[in-house]
Amino acid sequence: MRRRAVSTAYYAVFHALAKVCADELLPAARPDSDEYARVYRSLDHGSLKSAFRGVPLADRDVFRNLGDLIVRLQSERHRADYAPPVQTVFTTERAERLIAQGRRAVSGIEALDAADRRTLAVCLLFKARP
């Protein structure tokens, strides 16, 4: 049960990020449109960590703090989903802390202003080229 809660906390954050990406790139699109779904599903789990470690997200406190929460939660989600089935993967207290971090991350994402939401969407969906 604790493992599932930790995994769900990460996925809540991931879906909040996917929503920002789709809303910012297609502000007039309906969420049930094919275009919206395509952008929403473009967010990749694997590139999150590098996006938050790169410029400009790593240079600004709001994104760095958010990225730290998200990357930590992603790592714990991997443990929750793939560690051998032992009872002690997460204590109740640890699981509760991670769930609270997920809530803080979602709140932080939702609190971003329009310019920061756009920056976040672009950085998460498009690879920086030298």
N, C-alpha and C positions, 0 to 999 in steps of 0.2 A: 504494500500500500504506500509506504514512504517513497519507494523507488518510483512508482507511477506518479506520485505528486510532484517529485522533483522534475521528472521528464515533462510533465504537463506545464509546470512553471516556465521551463525553457520554451516550449512550443507557444505559450501565450505571448512571450516576448517576440519570438520569431514571426508570429502572425501580425503583431502590432507593427513590426518593421516592414513586412510585406505590404500591409495596408498603407503605410506612409509612402512607400515607393509607388504603388499604383495610384493613390490619390494625388500625389504631386506630379506624376508624369501624365496622368489622364484626368485632370480635375473635373471635366464635364462628362466623363464616361459613367455609365451605370455599372454598379458592381456585378451585375449578372451578365455583362457583355463579354464577348470573346476577347476583346482587346484588353479589358481590365484584368480578366483572368490570366491572360498571357503575361502581363507585367507583374501581377501579383505572384505568379509562380516562377518568375525569373530570379527571385532572390535565392541565393545558394548558401547552404550551411557552411560549406568549405571556405568560402571567401570572406565570411564575416570577420574572422580574426585578423586577416591581413588588411582588410579595409579599415578596421578600427586602429590598427597599428601604423597606418600610412597617413600621409599628408592629404588633406587638411584636418582629418578627424583627430589625429594624435596631437595636433597643435593647440586644440581648444579644450579647456577644462570640461565644458558641458559634454562634449563628445568623448573625451578620454574617460571621464567618470562613468558614463553610460556604457562605453565599450568594455571597461573593466568588469562591470556587472554582467554584461551579456556574455563575454568570453568565459568568465568563471562559471556562469550557469550552463553554458554549452558544454564545458568540460565535465561538469557534474552530471549533465544529461547523458553523456557518453558512459560514465560509470553506472548510472542508473539503468541504462538500457542494455549494457553489454557485460557488466561484471558478473562473475559466477553467482548463482543463486544462494547467497548467504544472508543471514538475518542482519548482520552488522554493517552492511554497506553504508547505511545512513541511520544515525540515531534520530529519535524524534526531534530533538532540539536542532540538530543539523538540518534536517529536512525542513523544519519550520523557518529557519534562517534563510535557506535557499528560496523558499516560497516567498518570503518577505522581500528578498532581493529581486525576484521576478516582478513582484508588484511595484517596487520602486522603479525598476527599469521601464515597465509599461507606463507608469505615471510620468517618468522623465521623457519618454518618447512623445506622449500625448501633450506635454507641456511645451514642446519646442515651438518656437515661432515659425512663421512661414518660410523665411530665408533659411533657417537651420534645417527645417524639414526637407526643403529642396536640396540643400547641400548633402544631407544624409542620404537621400534617395539616389542622387547621382553617384556618390561615392560607393554605395553598396551595390549598385547595378552595373556600373561601368568601370572597367579596369583602366587605371592611369597608364598612359603611354608616355615614354620619355621624349 
